[in-house]
Amino acid sequence: MARQCMITGVKTAVGNNVAHCNTKVKRTFKVNVRWKRFWFESENRFVRLFVSSRGMRTIDKRGIDVVVDELRAKGEKV
């Protein structure tokens, strides 16, 4: 599975390591994503999502019901 947050859509970025002598070598910036269980009150069950830290903050702010409805509208299986 690709390291991509289900909520924010953020994924691995590409950049450079820059040495003191200004030589550049390609590198990747990986996203901090984890599998996390959230209690989904309206369906009386847990929902498992692959989310980043920012995605967890979004769920805390907007609520799991709104976020899951948007995921289902996008066509993702939750």
N, CA, C and O atoms as a GROMACS GRO file, in nm:
protein
  312
    1MET      N    1   0.083  -0.118   0.000
    1MET     CA    2   0.000   0.000   0.000
    1MET      C    3   0.088   0.125   0.000
    1MET      O    4   0.189   0.129   0.069
    2ALA      N    5   0.050   0.223  -0.076
    2ALA     CA    6   0.124   0.348  -0.082
    2ALA      C    7   0.112   0.421   0.051
    2ALA      O    8   0.008   0.415   0.117
    3ARG      N    9   0.218   0.490   0.089
    3ARG     CA   10   0.215   0.567   0.213
    3ARG      C   11   0.143   0.699   0.186
    3ARG      O   12   0.206   0.802   0.162
    4GLN      N   13   0.012   0.694   0.191
    4GLN     CA   14  -0.070   0.811   0.164
    4GLN      C   15  -0.183   0.818   0.266
    4GLN      O   16  -0.249   0.718   0.293
    5CYS      N   17  -0.204   0.936   0.323
    5CYS     CA   18  -0.310   0.956   0.421
    5CYS      C   19  -0.444   0.949   0.351
    5CYS      O   20  -0.463   1.009   0.245
    6MET      N   21  -0.538   0.876   0.410
    6MET     CA   22  -0.671   0.860   0.351
    6MET      C   23  -0.752   0.989   0.359
    6MET      O   24  -0.841   1.011   0.277
    7ILE      N   25  -0.722   1.074   0.455
    7ILE     CA   26  -0.802   1.194   0.477
    7ILE      C   27  -0.744   1.315   0.404
    7ILE      O   28  -0.814   1.381   0.327
    8THR      N   29  -0.617   1.344   0.428
    8THR     CA   30  -0.557   1.464   0.369
    8THR      C   31  -0.500   1.439   0.230
    8THR      O   32  -0.485   1.533   0.152
    9GLY      N   33  -0.469   1.313   0.197
    9GLY     CA   34  -0.414   1.281   0.066
    9GLY      C   35  -0.266   1.308   0.053
    9GLY      O   36  -0.209   1.293  -0.055
   10VAL      N   37  -0.201   1.349   0.163
   10VAL     CA   38  -0.058   1.378   0.158
   10VAL      C   39   0.020   1.248   0.137
   10VAL      O   40  -0.013   1.145   0.196
   11LYS      N   41   0.123   1.254   0.052
   11LYS     CA   42   0.204   1.135   0.023
   11LYS      C   43   0.351   1.171   0.017
   11LYS      O   44   0.389   1.287   0.036
   12THR      N   45   0.434   1.072  -0.008
   12THR     CA   46   0.579   1.089  -0.006
   12THR      C   47   0.623   1.198  -0.104
   12THR      O   48   0.583   1.199  -0.220
   13ALA      N   49   0.707   1.289  -0.054
   13ALA     CA   50   0.758   1.398  -0.136
   13ALA      C   51   0.905   1.372  -0.170
   13ALA      O   52   0.974   1.298  -0.100
   14VAL      N   53   0.952   1.433  -0.278
   14VAL     CA   54   1.090   1.415  -0.323
   14VAL      C   55   1.162   1.548  -0.312
   14VAL      O   56   1.107   1.653  -0.343
   15GLY      N   57   1.289   1.541  -0.268
   15GLY     CA   58   1.370   1.662  -0.256
   15GLY      C   59   1.517   1.627  -0.264
   15GLY      O   60   1.554   1.522  -0.317
   16ASN      N   61   1.601   1.714  -0.212
   16ASN     CA   62   1.745   1.695  -0.218
   16ASN      C   63   1.807   1.699  -0.080
   16ASN      O   64   1.764   1.775   0.007
   17ASN      N   65   1.910   1.615  -0.060
   17ASN     CA   66   2.004   1.635   0.050
   17ASN      C   67   2.109   1.731  -0.004
   17ASN      O   68   2.168   1.706  -0.109
   18VAL      N   69   2.133   1.839   0.066
   18VAL     CA   70   2.230   1.938   0.020
   18VAL      C   71   2.348   1.939   0.116
   18VAL      O   72   2.332   1.970   0.234
   19ALA      N   73   2.467   1.905   0.066
   19ALA     CA   74   2.587   1.902   0.147
   19ALA      C   75   2.642   2.044   0.163
   19ALA      O   76   2.597   2.138   0.098
   20HIS      N   77   2.740   2.058   0.250
   20HIS     CA   78   2.802   2.188   0.274
   20HIS      C   79   2.867   2.242   0.147
   20HIS      O   80   2.871   2.363   0.126
   21CYS      N   81   2.919   2.152   0.063
   21CYS     CA   82   2.982   2.193  -0.062
   21CYS      C   83   2.879   2.213  -0.175
   21CYS      O   84   2.915   2.231  -0.291
   22ASN      N   85   2.750   2.209  -0.139
   22ASN     CA   86   2.638   2.235  -0.228
   22ASN      C   87   2.613   2.125  -0.332
   22ASN      O   88   2.547   2.149  -0.433
   23THR      N   89   2.665   2.004  -0.308
   23THR     CA   90   2.627   1.892  -0.394
   23THR      C   91   2.490   1.843  -0.350
   23THR      O   92   2.457   1.844  -0.231
   24LYS      N   93   2.411   1.800  -0.447
   24LYS     CA   94   2.274   1.760  -0.418
   24LYS      C   95   2.252   1.614  -0.454
   24LYS      O   96   2.293   1.568  -0.560
   25VAL      N   97   2.187   1.542  -0.364
   25VAL     CA   98   2.155   1.401  -0.384
   25VAL      C   99   2.006   1.384  -0.356
   25VAL      O  100   1.955   1.431  -0.253
   26LYS      N  101   1.936   1.317  -0.447
   26LYS     CA  102   1.791   1.298  -0.431
   26LYS      C  103   1.759   1.218  -0.305
   26LYS      O  104   1.833   1.127  -0.268
   27ARG      N  105   1.648   1.253  -0.240
   27ARG     CA  106   1.600   1.182  -0.122
   27ARG      C  107   1.449   1.193  -0.118
   27ARG      O  108   1.388   1.270  -0.193
   28THR      N  109   1.387   1.115  -0.028
   28THR     CA  110   1.242   1.120  -0.013
   28THR      C  111   1.207   1.164   0.129
   28THR      O  112   1.278   1.133   0.224
   29PHE      N  113   1.097   1.236   0.140
   29PHE     CA  114   1.042   1.276   0.268
   29PHE      C  115   0.918   1.191   0.290
   29PHE      O  116   0.815   1.212   0.226
   30LYS      N  117   0.927   1.095   0.383
   30LYS     CA  118   0.816   1.003   0.406
   30LYS      C  119   0.713   1.066   0.499
   30LYS      O  120   0.746   1.147   0.585
   31VAL      N  121   0.588   1.028   0.480
   31VAL     CA  122   0.476   1.081   0.557
   31VAL      C  123   0.460   0.999   0.684
   31VAL      O  124   0.478   0.878   0.683
   32ASN      N  125   0.426   1.066   0.793
   32ASN     CA  126   0.402   1.000   0.920
   32ASN      C  127   0.258   0.948   0.922
   32ASN      O  128   0.169   1.015   0.974
   33VAL      N  129   0.235   0.828   0.865
   33VAL     CA  130   0.101   0.770   0.860
   33VAL      C  131   0.098   0.640   0.938
   33VAL      O  132   0.194   0.563   0.938
   34ARG      N  133  -0.013   0.616   1.005
   34ARG     CA  134  -0.032   0.497   1.087
   34ARG      C  135  -0.174   0.446   1.070
   34ARG      O  136  -0.264   0.523   1.037
   35TRP      N  137  -0.195   0.316   1.093
   35TRP     CA  138  -0.329   0.261   1.102
   35TRP      C  139  -0.384   0.300   1.238
   35TRP      O  140  -0.318   0.281   1.340
   36LYS      N  141  -0.504   0.355   1.239
   36LYS     CA  142  -0.566   0.401   1.364
   36LYS      C  143  -0.712   0.363   1.364
   36LYS      O  144  -0.781   0.377   1.263
   37ARG      N  145  -0.761   0.314   1.478
   37ARG     CA  146  -0.902   0.279   1.492
   37ARG      C  147  -0.977   0.395   1.556
   37ARG      O  148  -0.933   0.452   1.655
   38PHE      N  149  -1.091   0.429   1.498
   38PHE     CA  150  -1.178   0.533   1.552
   38PHE      C  151  -1.315   0.473   1.577
   38PHE      O  152  -1.366   0.396   1.495
   39TRP      N  153  -1.376   0.510   1.690
   39TRP     CA  154  -1.510   0.461   1.720
   39TRP      C  155  -1.610   0.541   1.638
   39TRP      O  156  -1.616   0.663   1.647
   40PHE      N  157  -1.690   0.468   1.558
   40PHE     CA  158  -1.789   0.528   1.470
   40PHE      C  159  -1.925   0.508   1.534
   40PHE      O  160  -1.986   0.402   1.520
   41GLU      N  161  -1.972   0.610   1.606
   41GLU     CA  162  -2.091   0.599   1.691
   41GLU      C  163  -2.217   0.565   1.614
   41GLU      O  164  -2.298   0.484   1.660
   42SER      N  165  -2.237   0.624   1.497
   42SER     CA  166  -2.363   0.604   1.425
   42SER      C  167  -2.380   0.460   1.376
   42SER      O  168  -2.493   0.414   1.362
   43GLU      N  169  -2.270   0.389   1.349
   43GLU     CA  170  -2.279   0.248   1.306
   43GLU      C  171  -2.243   0.152   1.418
   43GLU      O  172  -2.246   0.030   1.400
   44ASN      N  173  -2.208   0.206   1.534
   44ASN     CA  174  -2.177   0.127   1.654
   44ASN      C  175  -2.064   0.027   1.629
   44ASN      O  176  -2.074  -0.090   1.664
   45ARG      N  177  -1.956   0.076   1.567
   45ARG     CA  178  -1.840  -0.009   1.538
   45ARG      C  179  -1.714   0.076   1.524
   45ARG      O  180  -1.721   0.199   1.519
   46PHE      N  181  -1.600   0.008   1.519
   46PHE     CA  182  -1.474   0.077   1.495
   46PHE      C  183  -1.449   0.089   1.345
   46PHE      O  184  -1.487   0.002   1.268
   47VAL      N  185  -1.384   0.199   1.306
   47VAL     CA  186  -1.343   0.221   1.168
   47VAL      C  187  -1.191   0.233   1.169
   47VAL      O  188  -1.134   0.308   1.248
   48ARG      N  189  -1.126   0.158   1.080
   48ARG     CA  190  -0.980   0.158   1.074
   48ARG      C  191  -0.935   0.243   0.956
   48ARG      O  192  -0.972   0.215   0.842
   49LEU      N  193  -0.855   0.347   0.984
   49LEU     CA  194  -0.810   0.439   0.879
   49LEU      C  195  -0.659   0.451   0.881
   49LEU      O  196  -0.597   0.442   0.987
   50PHE      N  197  -0.599   0.472   0.764
   50PHE     CA  198  -0.455   0.495   0.748
   50PHE      C  199  -0.436   0.646   0.743
   50PHE      O  200  -0.451   0.706   0.637
   51VAL      N  201  -0.404   0.707   0.858
   51VAL     CA  202  -0.405   0.853   0.868
   51VAL      C  203  -0.272   0.908   0.917
   51VAL      O  204  -0.196   0.840   0.986
   52SER      N  205  -0.246   1.032   0.879
   52SER     CA  206  -0.130   1.106   0.926
   52SER      C  207  -0.166   1.182   1.053
   52SER      O  208  -0.281   1.181   1.096
   53SER      N  209  -0.068   1.247   1.112
   53SER     CA  210  -0.092   1.326   1.232
   53SER      C  211  -0.191   1.439   1.204
   53SER      O  212  -0.281   1.465   1.284
   54ARG      N  213  -0.175   1.504   1.091
   54ARG     CA  214  -0.267   1.611   1.053
   54ARG      C  215  -0.408   1.556   1.028
   54ARG      O  216  -0.507   1.622   1.059
   55GLY      N  217  -0.416   1.434   0.974
   55GLY     CA  218  -0.546   1.372   0.952
   55GLY      C  219  -0.618   1.345   1.084
   55GLY      O  220  -0.740   1.360   1.092
   56MET      N  221  -0.543   1.303   1.186
   56MET     CA  222  -0.603   1.281   1.318
   56MET      C  223  -0.655   1.411   1.376
   56MET      O  224  -0.761   1.414   1.439
   57ARG      N  225  -0.582   1.519   1.356
   57ARG     CA  226  -0.627   1.650   1.404
   57ARG      C  227  -0.754   1.693   1.330
   57ARG      O  228  -0.842   1.754   1.389
   58THR      N  229  -0.762   1.662   1.201
   58THR     CA  230  -0.881   1.693   1.123
   58THR      C  231  -1.002   1.618   1.177
   58THR      O  232  -1.111   1.674   1.186
   59ILE      N  233  -0.983   1.492   1.212
   59ILE     CA  234  -1.092   1.412   1.269
   59ILE      C  235  -1.136   1.470   1.402
   59ILE      O  236  -1.256   1.476   1.431
   60ASP      N  237  -1.041   1.511   1.486
   60ASP     CA  238  -1.076   1.570   1.615
   60ASP      C  239  -1.156   1.699   1.596
   60ASP      O  240  -1.248   1.726   1.673
   61LYS      N  241  -1.121   1.777   1.495
   61LYS     CA  242  -1.187   1.906   1.474
   61LYS      C  243  -1.325   1.891   1.411
   61LYS      O  244  -1.421   1.953   1.457
   62ARG      N  245  -1.336   1.809   1.305
   62ARG     CA  246  -1.460   1.803   1.227
   62ARG      C  247  -1.552   1.689   1.269
   62ARG      O  248  -1.672   1.695   1.246
   63GLY      N  249  -1.495   1.587   1.330
   63GLY     CA  250  -1.575   1.472   1.373
   63GLY      C  251  -1.562   1.356   1.275
   63GLY      O  252  -1.546   1.377   1.155
   64ILE      N  253  -1.568   1.235   1.329
   64ILE     CA  254  -1.547   1.116   1.248
   64ILE      C  255  -1.663   1.095   1.150
   64ILE      O  256  -1.642   1.042   1.041
   65ASP      N  257  -1.786   1.136   1.188
   65ASP     CA  258  -1.901   1.116   1.100
   65ASP      C  259  -1.885   1.193   0.968
   65ASP      O  260  -1.911   1.138   0.861
   66VAL      N  261  -1.843   1.318   0.977
   66VAL     CA  262  -1.826   1.402   0.858
   66VAL      C  263  -1.714   1.348   0.770
   66VAL      O  264  -1.727   1.344   0.648
   67VAL      N  265  -1.604   1.308   0.834
   67VAL     CA  266  -1.488   1.260   0.759
   67VAL      C  267  -1.520   1.130   0.686
   67VAL      O  268  -1.484   1.113   0.569
   68VAL      N  269  -1.588   1.038   0.752
   68VAL     CA  270  -1.623   0.909   0.690
   68VAL      C  271  -1.722   0.931   0.575
   68VAL      O  272  -1.712   0.865   0.472
   69ASP      N  273  -1.817   1.023   0.592
   69ASP     CA  274  -1.910   1.053   0.483
   69ASP      C  275  -1.837   1.105   0.360
   69ASP      O  276  -1.871   1.068   0.248
   70GLU      N  277  -1.737   1.191   0.380
   70GLU     CA  278  -1.659   1.244   0.268
   70GLU      C  279  -1.576   1.134   0.201
   70GLU      O  280  -1.564   1.132   0.078
   71LEU      N  281  -1.519   1.043   0.280
   71LEU     CA  282  -1.443   0.932   0.224
   71LEU      C  283  -1.532   0.843   0.138
   71LEU      O  284  -1.493   0.800   0.029
   72ARG      N  285  -1.652   0.816   0.186
   72ARG     CA  286  -1.745   0.732   0.110
   72ARG      C  287  -1.792   0.804  -0.018
   72ARG      O  288  -1.816   0.739  -0.120
   73ALA      N  289  -1.804   0.935  -0.012
   73ALA     CA  290  -1.843   1.012  -0.130
   73ALA      C  291  -1.734   1.006  -0.237
   73ALA      O  292  -1.763   1.009  -0.356
   74LYS      N  293  -1.606   0.997  -0.193
   74LYS     CA  294  -1.494   0.985  -0.286
   74LYS      C  295  -1.483   0.844  -0.344
   74LYS      O  296  -1.411   0.822  -0.441
   75GLY      N  297  -1.556   0.750  -0.282
   75GLY     CA  298  -1.555   0.613  -0.333
   75GLY      C  299  -1.464   0.518  -0.260
   75GLY      O  300  -1.443   0.406  -0.305
   76GLU      N  301  -1.408   0.561  -0.146
   76GLU     CA  302  -1.322   0.473  -0.069
   76GLU      C  303  -1.406   0.384   0.020
   76GLU      O  304  -1.511   0.424   0.070
   77LYS      N  305  -1.358   0.261   0.039
   77LYS     CA  306  -1.430   0.166   0.123
   77LYS      C  307  -1.388   0.189   0.267
   77LYS      O  308  -1.269   0.184   0.300
   78VAL      N  309  -1.486   0.215   0.354
   78VAL     CA  310  -1.459   0.237   0.496
   78VAL      C  311  -1.544   0.144   0.578
   78VAL      O  312  -1.537   0.145   0.701
   0.00000   0.00000   0.00000
